[in-house]
Amino acid sequence: MDTKTLEFVTYCISKLAQALNISQREIYRRLKQSGILYGYIVPSYDVLHTFSSRYLVEDLTDYMKEKGVLPQ
């Protein structure tokens, strides 16, 4: 993973933690365990980093719910 992607992953984790009121460590654990981190965020960096933070949080939250990482 290159530096830009790593910074983006850190940004996503931070924004999700703020929006969901869950620790960054727990967000990271859930994203990694569910496969969202390396199966969606990292490979989709080129597209995802162009979105607003609001859209990004909504998209990732919806996907986390789909994967059963967050309650519906």
N, CA, C and O atoms as a Maestro MAE file, in Angstrom:
{
 s_m_m2io_version
 :::
 2.0.0
}

f_m_ct {
 s_m_title
 :::
 protein
 m_atom[288] {
  # First column is atom index #
  i_m_mmod_type
  r_m_x_coord
  r_m_y_coord
  r_m_z_coord
  i_m_residue_number
  s_m_chain_name
  s_m_pdb_residue_name
  s_m_pdb_atom_name
  i_m_atomic_number
  :::
  1 25 0.863 -1.178 0.000 1 A "MET " " N  " 7
  2 3 0.000 0.000 0.000 1 A "MET " " CA " 6
  3 2 0.904 1.235 0.000 1 A "MET " " C  " 6
  4 15 1.828 1.336 0.807 1 A "MET " " O  " 8
  5 25 0.632 2.161 -0.903 2 A "ASP " " N  " 7
  6 3 1.452 3.366 -0.959 2 A "ASP " " CA " 6
  7 2 0.993 4.394 0.088 2 A "ASP " " C  " 6
  8 15 -0.029 4.214 0.750 2 A "ASP " " O  " 8
  9 25 1.762 5.455 0.216 3 A "THR " " N  " 7
  10 3 1.509 6.475 1.241 3 A "THR " " CA " 6
  11 2 0.154 7.152 1.062 3 A "THR " " C  " 6
  12 15 -0.558 7.371 2.041 3 A "THR " " O  " 8
  13 25 -0.209 7.482 -0.167 4 A "LYS " " N  " 7
  14 3 -1.495 8.153 -0.406 4 A "LYS " " CA " 6
  15 2 -2.667 7.264 -0.001 4 A "LYS " " C  " 6
  16 15 -3.633 7.734 0.601 4 A "LYS " " O  " 8
  17 25 -2.579 5.997 -0.330 5 A "THR " " N  " 7
  18 3 -3.651 5.069 0.030 5 A "THR " " CA " 6
  19 2 -3.718 4.900 1.540 5 A "THR " " C  " 6
  20 15 -4.808 4.870 2.113 5 A "THR " " O  " 8
  21 25 -2.571 4.789 2.186 6 A "LEU " " N  " 7
  22 3 -2.531 4.659 3.641 6 A "LEU " " CA " 6
  23 2 -3.145 5.887 4.316 6 A "LEU " " C  " 6
  24 15 -3.906 5.752 5.275 6 A "LEU " " O  " 8
  25 25 -2.822 7.066 3.827 7 A "GLU " " N  " 7
  26 3 -3.399 8.295 4.384 7 A "GLU " " CA " 6
  27 2 -4.912 8.316 4.182 7 A "GLU " " C  " 6
  28 15 -5.651 8.759 5.060 7 A "GLU " " O  " 8
  29 25 -5.368 7.841 3.036 8 A "PHE " " N  " 7
  30 3 -6.798 7.794 2.766 8 A "PHE " " CA " 6
  31 2 -7.502 6.805 3.692 8 A "PHE " " C  " 6
  32 15 -8.579 7.101 4.210 8 A "PHE " " O  " 8
  33 25 -6.911 5.653 3.900 9 A "VAL " " N  " 7
  34 3 -7.482 4.657 4.813 9 A "VAL " " CA " 6
  35 2 -7.593 5.249 6.217 9 A "VAL " " C  " 6
  36 15 -8.612 5.085 6.888 9 A "VAL " " O  " 8
  37 25 -6.558 5.925 6.649 10 A "THR " " N  " 7
  38 3 -6.557 6.569 7.971 10 A "THR " " CA " 6
  39 2 -7.658 7.617 8.049 10 A "THR " " C  " 6
  40 15 -8.347 7.727 9.063 10 A "THR " " O  " 8
  41 25 -7.821 8.379 6.987 11 A "TYR " " N  " 7
  42 3 -8.871 9.400 6.915 11 A "TYR " " CA " 6
  43 2 -10.254 8.748 7.020 11 A "TYR " " C  " 6
  44 15 -11.107 9.214 7.776 11 A "TYR " " O  " 8
  45 25 -10.471 7.677 6.266 12 A "CYS " " N  " 7
  46 3 -11.766 6.970 6.297 12 A "CYS " " CA " 6
  47 2 -12.076 6.457 7.699 12 A "CYS " " C  " 6
  48 15 -13.193 6.611 8.193 12 A "CYS " " O  " 8
  49 25 -11.090 5.855 8.326 13 A "ILE " " N  " 7
  50 3 -11.278 5.316 9.673 13 A "ILE " " CA " 6
  51 2 -11.625 6.434 10.641 13 A "ILE " " C  " 6
  52 15 -12.523 6.283 11.469 13 A "ILE " " O  " 8
  53 25 -10.926 7.542 10.545 14 A "SER " " N  " 7
  54 3 -11.177 8.685 11.424 14 A "SER " " CA " 6
  55 2 -12.588 9.239 11.239 14 A "SER " " C  " 6
  56 15 -13.298 9.487 12.213 14 A "SER " " O  " 8
  57 25 -12.988 9.430 9.982 15 A "LYS " " N  " 7
  58 3 -14.324 9.976 9.699 15 A "LYS " " CA " 6
  59 2 -15.425 9.020 10.150 15 A "LYS " " C  " 6
  60 15 -16.431 9.459 10.707 15 A "LYS " " O  " 8
  61 25 -15.250 7.734 9.920 16 A "LEU " " N  " 7
  62 3 -16.241 6.753 10.369 16 A "LEU " " CA " 6
  63 2 -16.332 6.728 11.897 16 A "LEU " " C  " 6
  64 15 -17.426 6.660 12.457 16 A "LEU " " O  " 8
  65 25 -15.201 6.783 12.551 17 A "ALA " " N  " 7
  66 3 -15.179 6.780 14.019 17 A "ALA " " CA " 6
  67 2 -15.947 7.977 14.573 17 A "ALA " " C  " 6
  68 15 -16.714 7.839 15.526 17 A "ALA " " O  " 8
  69 25 -15.740 9.147 13.977 18 A "GLN " " N  " 7
  70 3 -16.462 10.345 14.416 18 A "GLN " " CA " 6
  71 2 -17.960 10.207 14.165 18 A "GLN " " C  " 6
  72 15 -18.770 10.490 15.048 18 A "GLN " " O  " 8
  73 25 -18.321 9.777 12.976 19 A "ALA " " N  " 7
  74 3 -19.734 9.699 12.599 19 A "ALA " " CA " 6
  75 2 -20.495 8.640 13.392 19 A "ALA " " C  " 6
  76 15 -21.667 8.825 13.719 19 A "ALA " " O  " 8
  77 25 -19.827 7.535 13.697 20 A "LEU " " N  " 7
  78 3 -20.501 6.418 14.365 20 A "LEU " " CA " 6
  79 2 -20.267 6.388 15.873 20 A "LEU " " C  " 6
  80 15 -20.842 5.565 16.584 20 A "LEU " " O  " 8
  81 25 -19.420 7.293 16.349 21 A "ASN " " N  " 7
  82 3 -19.080 7.351 17.769 21 A "ASN " " CA " 6
  83 2 -18.528 6.008 18.262 21 A "ASN " " C  " 6
  84 15 -18.921 5.489 19.307 21 A "ASN " " O  " 8
  85 25 -17.604 5.473 17.464 22 A "ILE " " N  " 7
  86 3 -16.914 4.224 17.770 22 A "ILE " " CA " 6
  87 2 -15.421 4.528 17.678 22 A "ILE " " C  " 6
  88 15 -15.008 5.349 16.859 22 A "ILE " " O  " 8
  89 25 -14.616 3.881 18.502 23 A "SER " " N  " 7
  90 3 -13.181 4.166 18.477 23 A "SER " " CA " 6
  91 2 -12.573 3.812 17.124 23 A "SER " " C  " 6
  92 15 -13.066 2.935 16.414 23 A "SER " " O  " 8
  93 25 -11.504 4.505 16.787 24 A "GLN " " N  " 7
  94 3 -10.817 4.243 15.529 24 A "GLN " " CA " 6
  95 2 -10.282 2.819 15.495 24 A "GLN " " C  " 6
  96 15 -10.311 2.165 14.452 24 A "GLN " " O  " 8
  97 25 -9.805 2.351 16.604 25 A "ARG " " N  " 7
  98 3 -9.291 0.980 16.689 25 A "ARG " " CA " 6
  99 2 -10.382 -0.027 16.344 25 A "ARG " " C  " 6
  100 15 -10.132 -0.996 15.628 25 A "ARG " " O  " 8
  101 25 -11.593 0.203 16.855 26 A "GLU " " N  " 7
  102 3 -12.715 -0.705 16.598 26 A "GLU " " CA " 6
  103 2 -13.175 -0.614 15.139 26 A "GLU " " C  " 6
  104 15 -13.514 -1.631 14.533 26 A "GLU " " O  " 8
  105 25 -13.188 0.584 14.581 27 A "ILE " " N  " 7
  106 3 -13.538 0.745 13.164 27 A "ILE " " CA " 6
  107 2 -12.542 -0.023 12.308 27 A "ILE " " C  " 6
  108 15 -12.938 -0.758 11.404 27 A "ILE " " O  " 8
  109 25 -11.262 0.140 12.583 28 A "TYR " " N  " 7
  110 3 -10.231 -0.577 11.840 28 A "TYR " " CA " 6
  111 2 -10.447 -2.081 11.938 28 A "TYR " " C  " 6
  112 15 -10.388 -2.782 10.929 28 A "TYR " " O  " 8
  113 25 -10.694 -2.574 13.126 29 A "ARG " " N  " 7
  114 3 -10.902 -4.005 13.341 29 A "ARG " " CA " 6
  115 2 -12.080 -4.515 12.517 29 A "ARG " " C  " 6
  116 15 -11.989 -5.554 11.862 29 A "ARG " " O  " 8
  117 25 -13.176 -3.779 12.555 30 A "ARG " " N  " 7
  118 3 -14.379 -4.194 11.815 30 A "ARG " " CA " 6
  119 2 -14.160 -4.165 10.305 30 A "ARG " " C  " 6
  120 15 -14.584 -5.075 9.593 30 A "ARG " " O  " 8
  121 25 -13.494 -3.115 9.822 31 A "LEU " " N  " 7
  122 3 -13.230 -3.019 8.386 31 A "LEU " " CA " 6
  123 2 -12.303 -4.138 7.922 31 A "LEU " " C  " 6
  124 15 -12.517 -4.740 6.870 31 A "LEU " " O  " 8
  125 25 -11.284 -4.403 8.707 32 A "LYS " " N  " 7
  126 3 -10.321 -5.443 8.333 32 A "LYS " " CA " 6
  127 2 -10.974 -6.824 8.398 32 A "LYS " " C  " 6
  128 15 -10.846 -7.624 7.471 32 A "LYS " " O  " 8
  129 25 -11.662 -7.092 9.482 33 A "GLN " " N  " 7
  130 3 -12.270 -8.408 9.695 33 A "GLN " " CA " 6
  131 2 -13.343 -8.723 8.648 33 A "GLN " " C  " 6
  132 15 -13.496 -9.876 8.243 33 A "GLN " " O  " 8
  133 25 -14.076 -7.714 8.217 34 A "SER " " N  " 7
  134 3 -15.157 -7.924 7.256 34 A "SER " " CA " 6
  135 2 -14.671 -7.988 5.813 34 A "SER " " C  " 6
  136 15 -15.427 -8.362 4.916 34 A "SER " " O  " 8
  137 25 -13.423 -7.629 5.590 35 A "GLY " " N  " 7
  138 3 -12.882 -7.619 4.236 35 A "GLY " " CA " 6
  139 2 -13.109 -6.317 3.497 35 A "GLY " " C  " 6
  140 15 -12.696 -6.172 2.347 35 A "GLY " " O  " 8
  141 25 -13.764 -5.368 4.149 36 A "ILE " " N  " 7
  142 3 -14.050 -4.083 3.501 36 A "ILE " " CA " 6
  143 2 -12.762 -3.289 3.261 36 A "ILE " " C  " 6
  144 15 -12.618 -2.623 2.235 36 A "ILE " " O  " 8
  145 25 -11.850 -3.364 4.194 37 A "LEU " " N  " 7
  146 3 -10.622 -2.575 4.092 37 A "LEU " " CA " 6
  147 2 -9.810 -2.958 2.857 37 A "LEU " " C  " 6
  148 15 -9.511 -2.104 2.022 37 A "LEU " " O  " 8
  149 25 -9.454 -4.234 2.737 38 A "TYR " " N  " 7
  150 3 -8.599 -4.667 1.632 38 A "TYR " " CA " 6
  151 2 -9.385 -5.158 0.418 38 A "TYR " " C  " 6
  152 15 -8.811 -5.363 -0.651 38 A "TYR " " O  " 8
  153 25 -10.687 -5.346 0.578 39 A "GLY " " N  " 7
  154 3 -11.502 -5.798 -0.534 39 A "GLY " " CA " 6
  155 2 -12.272 -4.687 -1.221 39 A "GLY " " C  " 6
  156 15 -12.778 -4.867 -2.329 39 A "GLY " " O  " 8
  157 25 -12.361 -3.527 -0.560 40 A "TYR " " N  " 7
  158 3 -13.130 -2.417 -1.132 40 A "TYR " " CA " 6
  159 2 -12.385 -1.085 -1.051 40 A "TYR " " C  " 6
  160 15 -12.151 -0.452 -2.081 40 A "TYR " " O  " 8
  161 25 -12.013 -0.652 0.143 41 A "ILE " " N  " 7
  162 3 -11.420 0.679 0.297 41 A "ILE " " CA " 6
  163 2 -10.083 0.791 -0.434 41 A "ILE " " C  " 6
  164 15 -9.894 1.703 -1.240 41 A "ILE " " O  " 8
  165 25 -9.166 -0.114 -0.164 42 A "VAL " " N  " 7
  166 3 -7.832 -0.030 -0.774 42 A "VAL " " CA " 6
  167 2 -7.898 -0.170 -2.304 42 A "VAL " " C  " 6
  168 15 -7.338 0.670 -3.008 42 A "VAL " " O  " 8
  169 25 -8.565 -1.203 -2.837 43 A "PRO " " N  " 7
  170 3 -8.589 -1.317 -4.298 43 A "PRO " " CA " 6
  171 2 -9.394 -0.217 -5.003 43 A "PRO " " C  " 6
  172 15 -9.177 0.050 -6.185 43 A "PRO " " O  " 8
  173 25 -10.312 0.413 -4.284 44 A "SER " " N  " 7
  174 3 -11.157 1.450 -4.884 44 A "SER " " CA " 6
  175 2 -10.667 2.860 -4.575 44 A "SER " " C  " 6
  176 15 -11.390 3.831 -4.802 44 A "SER " " O  " 8
  177 25 -9.466 2.980 -4.067 45 A "TYR " " N  " 7
  178 3 -8.922 4.285 -3.682 45 A "TYR " " CA " 6
  179 2 -9.069 5.325 -4.785 45 A "TYR " " C  " 6
  180 15 -9.506 6.447 -4.533 45 A "TYR " " O  " 8
  181 25 -8.701 4.950 -6.010 46 A "ASP " " N  " 7
  182 3 -8.718 5.916 -7.116 46 A "ASP " " CA " 6
  183 2 -10.072 6.590 -7.299 46 A "ASP " " C  " 6
  184 15 -10.143 7.769 -7.646 46 A "ASP " " O  " 8
  185 25 -11.134 5.849 -7.066 47 A "VAL " " N  " 7
  186 3 -12.482 6.407 -7.207 47 A "VAL " " CA " 6
  187 2 -12.943 7.033 -5.891 47 A "VAL " " C  " 6
  188 15 -13.431 8.163 -5.875 47 A "VAL " " O  " 8
  189 25 -12.791 6.307 -4.804 48 A "LEU " " N  " 7
  190 3 -13.320 6.760 -3.510 48 A "LEU " " CA " 6
  191 2 -12.730 8.092 -3.042 48 A "LEU " " C  " 6
  192 15 -13.435 8.902 -2.440 48 A "LEU " " O  " 8
  193 25 -11.461 8.321 -3.310 49 A "HIS " " N  " 7
  194 3 -10.846 9.551 -2.780 49 A "HIS " " CA " 6
  195 2 -11.371 10.816 -3.461 49 A "HIS " " C  " 6
  196 15 -11.073 11.927 -3.023 49 A "HIS " " O  " 8
  197 25 -12.142 10.652 -4.518 50 A "THR " " N  " 7
  198 3 -12.707 11.823 -5.195 50 A "THR " " CA " 6
  199 2 -14.044 12.261 -4.579 50 A "THR " " C  " 6
  200 15 -14.546 13.341 -4.891 50 A "THR " " O  " 8
  201 25 -14.607 11.441 -3.721 51 A "PHE " " N  " 7
  202 3 -15.911 11.740 -3.127 51 A "PHE " " CA " 6
  203 2 -15.784 12.662 -1.915 51 A "PHE " " C  " 6
  204 15 -14.720 12.757 -1.302 51 A "PHE " " O  " 8
  205 25 -16.871 13.333 -1.585 52 A "SER " " N  " 7
  206 3 -16.891 14.179 -0.389 52 A "SER " " CA " 6
  207 2 -16.852 13.277 0.842 52 A "SER " " C  " 6
  208 15 -17.202 12.099 0.779 52 A "SER " " O  " 8
  209 25 -16.423 13.847 1.948 53 A "SER " " N  " 7
  210 3 -16.352 13.059 3.179 53 A "SER " " CA " 6
  211 2 -17.743 12.584 3.598 53 A "SER " " C  " 6
  212 15 -17.889 11.478 4.118 53 A "SER " " O  " 8
  213 25 -18.751 13.403 3.379 54 A "ARG " " N  " 7
  214 3 -20.121 13.020 3.734 54 A "ARG " " CA " 6
  215 2 -20.580 11.801 2.931 54 A "ARG " " C  " 6
  216 15 -21.118 10.845 3.490 54 A "ARG " " O  " 8
  217 25 -20.362 11.845 1.629 55 A "TYR " " N  " 7
  218 3 -20.746 10.722 0.777 55 A "TYR " " CA " 6
  219 2 -19.948 9.478 1.148 55 A "TYR " " C  " 6
  220 15 -20.494 8.376 1.206 55 A "TYR " " O  " 8
  221 25 -18.668 9.657 1.396 56 A "LEU " " N  " 7
  222 3 -17.788 8.552 1.748 56 A "LEU " " CA " 6
  223 2 -18.262 7.854 3.021 56 A "LEU " " C  " 6
  224 15 -18.329 6.626 3.075 56 A "LEU " " O  " 8
  225 25 -18.586 8.634 4.034 57 A "VAL " " N  " 7
  226 3 -19.070 8.061 5.297 57 A "VAL " " CA " 6
  227 2 -20.389 7.326 5.070 57 A "VAL " " C  " 6
  228 15 -20.581 6.230 5.597 57 A "VAL " " O  " 8
  229 25 -21.287 7.905 4.303 58 A "GLU " " N  " 7
  230 3 -22.570 7.248 4.020 58 A "GLU " " CA " 6
  231 2 -22.357 5.939 3.257 58 A "GLU " " C  " 6
  232 15 -22.959 4.917 3.587 58 A "GLU " " O  " 8
  233 25 -21.507 5.976 2.251 59 A "ASP " " N  " 7
  234 3 -21.223 4.794 1.446 59 A "ASP " " CA " 6
  235 2 -20.621 3.682 2.300 59 A "ASP " " C  " 6
  236 15 -21.068 2.536 2.241 59 A "ASP " " O  " 8
  237 25 -19.616 4.021 3.087 60 A "LEU " " N  " 7
  238 3 -18.954 3.009 3.911 60 A "LEU " " CA " 6
  239 2 -19.875 2.496 5.018 60 A "LEU " " C  " 6
  240 15 -19.850 1.309 5.342 60 A "LEU " " O  " 8
  241 25 -20.672 3.364 5.589 61 A "THR " " N  " 7
  242 3 -21.630 2.946 6.615 61 A "THR " " CA " 6
  243 2 -22.650 1.973 6.029 61 A "THR " " C  " 6
  244 15 -22.951 0.943 6.632 61 A "THR " " O  " 8
  245 25 -23.174 2.300 4.863 62 A "ASP " " N  " 7
  246 3 -24.125 1.399 4.200 62 A "ASP " " CA " 6
  247 2 -23.490 0.047 3.904 62 A "ASP " " C  " 6
  248 15 -24.115 -0.996 4.095 62 A "ASP " " O  " 8
  249 25 -22.255 0.070 3.442 63 A "TYR " " N  " 7
  250 3 -21.570 -1.182 3.118 63 A "TYR " " CA " 6
  251 2 -21.291 -1.992 4.382 63 A "TYR " " C  " 6
  252 15 -21.388 -3.219 4.370 63 A "TYR " " O  " 8
  253 25 -20.948 -1.314 5.458 64 A "MET " " N  " 7
  254 3 -20.719 -2.001 6.730 64 A "MET " " CA " 6
  255 2 -22.010 -2.668 7.214 64 A "MET " " C  " 6
  256 15 -21.977 -3.770 7.763 64 A "MET " " O  " 8
  257 25 -23.135 -2.001 7.010 65 A "LYS " " N  " 7
  258 3 -24.425 -2.596 7.379 65 A "LYS " " CA " 6
  259 2 -24.726 -3.812 6.513 65 A "LYS " " C  " 6
  260 15 -25.206 -4.832 7.007 65 A "LYS " " O  " 8
  261 25 -24.440 -3.698 5.214 66 A "GLU " " N  " 7
  262 3 -24.645 -4.809 4.280 66 A "GLU " " CA " 6
  263 2 -23.848 -6.034 4.691 66 A "GLU " " C  " 6
  264 15 -24.333 -7.163 4.607 66 A "GLU " " O  " 8
  265 25 -22.620 -5.801 5.135 67 A "LYS " " N  " 7
  266 3 -21.724 -6.877 5.533 67 A "LYS " " CA " 6
  267 2 -21.986 -7.386 6.945 67 A "LYS " " C  " 6
  268 15 -21.346 -8.338 7.393 67 A "LYS " " O  " 8
  269 25 -22.932 -6.750 7.651 68 A "GLY " " N  " 7
  270 3 -23.252 -7.172 9.011 68 A "GLY " " CA " 6
  271 2 -22.302 -6.667 10.077 68 A "GLY " " C  " 6
  272 15 -22.289 -7.173 11.200 68 A "GLY " " O  " 8
  273 25 -21.505 -5.665 9.723 69 A "VAL " " N  " 7
  274 3 -20.524 -5.101 10.656 69 A "VAL " " CA " 6
  275 2 -21.196 -4.090 11.578 69 A "VAL " " C  " 6
  276 15 -20.748 -3.862 12.701 69 A "VAL " " O  " 8
  277 25 -22.271 -3.491 11.089 70 A "LEU " " N  " 7
  278 3 -23.059 -2.540 11.871 70 A "LEU " " CA " 6
  279 2 -24.510 -3.012 11.857 70 A "LEU " " C  " 6
  280 15 -24.942 -3.653 10.899 70 A "LEU " " O  " 8
  281 25 -25.258 -2.706 12.901 71 A "PRO " " N  " 7
  282 3 -26.681 -3.066 12.908 71 A "PRO " " CA " 6
  283 2 -27.445 -2.270 11.848 71 A "PRO " " C  " 6
  284 15 -27.097 -1.129 11.543 71 A "PRO " " O  " 8
  285 25 -28.470 -2.877 11.301 72 A "GLN " " N  " 7
  286 3 -29.299 -2.213 10.299 72 A "GLN " " CA " 6
  287 2 -30.041 -1.100 10.977 72 A "GLN " " C  " 6
  288 15 -30.812 -0.389 10.331 72 A "GLN " " O  " 8
  :::
 }
 m_bond[287] {
  # First column is bond index #
  i_m_from
  i_m_to
  i_m_order
  :::
  1 1 2 1
  2 2 3 1
  3 3 4 2
  4 3 5 1
  5 5 6 1
  6 6 7 1
  7 7 8 2
  8 7 9 1
  9 9 10 1
  10 10 11 1
  11 11 12 2
  12 11 13 1
  13 13 14 1
  14 14 15 1
  15 15 16 2
  16 15 17 1
  17 17 18 1
  18 18 19 1
  19 19 20 2
  20 19 21 1
  21 21 22 1
  22 22 23 1
  23 23 24 2
  24 23 25 1
  25 25 26 1
  26 26 27 1
  27 27 28 2
  28 27 29 1
  29 29 30 1
  30 30 31 1
  31 31 32 2
  32 31 33 1
  33 33 34 1
  34 34 35 1
  35 35 36 2
  36 35 37 1
  37 37 38 1
  38 38 39 1
  39 39 40 2
  40 39 41 1
  41 41 42 1
  42 42 43 1
  43 43 44 2
  44 43 45 1
  45 45 46 1
  46 46 47 1
  47 47 48 2
  48 47 49 1
  49 49 50 1
  50 50 51 1
  51 51 52 2
  52 51 53 1
  53 53 54 1
  54 54 55 1
  55 55 56 2
  56 55 57 1
  57 57 58 1
  58 58 59 1
  59 59 60 2
  60 59 61 1
  61 61 62 1
  62 62 63 1
  63 63 64 2
  64 63 65 1
  65 65 66 1
  66 66 67 1
  67 67 68 2
  68 67 69 1
  69 69 70 1
  70 70 71 1
  71 71 72 2
  72 71 73 1
  73 73 74 1
  74 74 75 1
  75 75 76 2
  76 75 77 1
  77 77 78 1
  78 78 79 1
  79 79 80 2
  80 79 81 1
  81 81 82 1
  82 82 83 1
  83 83 84 2
  84 83 85 1
  85 85 86 1
  86 86 87 1
  87 87 88 2
  88 87 89 1
  89 89 90 1
  90 90 91 1
  91 91 92 2
  92 91 93 1
  93 93 94 1
  94 94 95 1
  95 95 96 2
  96 95 97 1
  97 97 98 1
  98 98 99 1
  99 99 100 2
  100 99 101 1
  101 101 102 1
  102 102 103 1
  103 103 104 2
  104 103 105 1
  105 105 106 1
  106 106 107 1
  107 107 108 2
  108 107 109 1
  109 109 110 1
  110 110 111 1
  111 111 112 2
  112 111 113 1
  113 113 114 1
  114 114 115 1
  115 115 116 2
  116 115 117 1
  117 117 118 1
  118 118 119 1
  119 119 120 2
  120 119 121 1
  121 121 122 1
  122 122 123 1
  123 123 124 2
  124 123 125 1
  125 125 126 1
  126 126 127 1
  127 127 128 2
  128 127 129 1
  129 129 130 1
  130 130 131 1
  131 131 132 2
  132 131 133 1
  133 133 134 1
  134 134 135 1
  135 135 136 2
  136 135 137 1
  137 137 138 1
  138 138 139 1
  139 139 140 2
  140 139 141 1
  141 141 142 1
  142 142 143 1
  143 143 144 2
  144 143 145 1
  145 145 146 1
  146 146 147 1
  147 147 148 2
  148 147 149 1
  149 149 150 1
  150 150 151 1
  151 151 152 2
  152 151 153 1
  153 153 154 1
  154 154 155 1
  155 155 156 2
  156 155 157 1
  157 157 158 1
  158 158 159 1
  159 159 160 2
  160 159 161 1
  161 161 162 1
  162 162 163 1
  163 163 164 2
  164 163 165 1
  165 165 166 1
  166 166 167 1
  167 167 168 2
  168 167 169 1
  169 169 170 1
  170 170 171 1
  171 171 172 2
  172 171 173 1
  173 173 174 1
  174 174 175 1
  175 175 176 2
  176 175 177 1
  177 177 178 1
  178 178 179 1
  179 179 180 2
  180 179 181 1
  181 181 182 1
  182 182 183 1
  183 183 184 2
  184 183 185 1
  185 185 186 1
  186 186 187 1
  187 187 188 2
  188 187 189 1
  189 189 190 1
  190 190 191 1
  191 191 192 2
  192 191 193 1
  193 193 194 1
  194 194 195 1
  195 195 196 2
  196 195 197 1
  197 197 198 1
  198 198 199 1
  199 199 200 2
  200 199 201 1
  201 201 202 1
  202 202 203 1
  203 203 204 2
  204 203 205 1
  205 205 206 1
  206 206 207 1
  207 207 208 2
  208 207 209 1
  209 209 210 1
  210 210 211 1
  211 211 212 2
  212 211 213 1
  213 213 214 1
  214 214 215 1
  215 215 216 2
  216 215 217 1
  217 217 218 1
  218 218 219 1
  219 219 220 2
  220 219 221 1
  221 221 222 1
  222 222 223 1
  223 223 224 2
  224 223 225 1
  225 225 226 1
  226 226 227 1
  227 227 228 2
  228 227 229 1
  229 229 230 1
  230 230 231 1
  231 231 232 2
  232 231 233 1
  233 233 234 1
  234 234 235 1
  235 235 236 2
  236 235 237 1
  237 237 238 1
  238 238 239 1
  239 239 240 2
  240 239 241 1
  241 241 242 1
  242 242 243 1
  243 243 244 2
  244 243 245 1
  245 245 246 1
  246 246 247 1
  247 247 248 2
  248 247 249 1
  249 249 250 1
  250 250 251 1
  251 251 252 2
  252 251 253 1
  253 253 254 1
  254 254 255 1
  255 255 256 2
  256 255 257 1
  257 257 258 1
  258 258 259 1
  259 259 260 2
  260 259 261 1
  261 261 262 1
  262 262 263 1
  263 263 264 2
  264 263 265 1
  265 265 266 1
  266 266 267 1
  267 267 268 2
  268 267 269 1
  269 269 270 1
  270 270 271 1
  271 271 272 2
  272 271 273 1
  273 273 274 1
  274 274 275 1
  275 275 276 2
  276 275 277 1
  277 277 278 1
  278 278 279 1
  279 279 280 2
  280 279 281 1
  281 281 282 1
  282 282 283 1
  283 283 284 2
  284 283 285 1
  285 285 286 1
  286 286 287 1
  287 287 288 2
  :::
 }
}
